[in-house]
Amino acid sequence: METLAETVKAWRERADISAREAAEKLGMSRRTLEHIEQGRPYSNERLLRLAIEALEKKEEQK
């Protein structure tokens, strides 16, 4: 299984968006997103993975 950091980085690359844009879409600060991408623990990992999945599905429907 991908780490959360890998999941977030891969999603940002596929979406071709900046950390600032990604943080806005996920409802968090850019700093928090950067910490996650650096591999720091995040207490709502499952929720974040679900949010990314939902955003990807939304983009696919466009």
Secondary structure, 3 states (H helix, E strand, C coil): CCCHHHHHHHHHHHHCCCHHHHHHHHCCCHHHHHHHHCCCCCCCHHHHHHHHHHHHHHHHCC
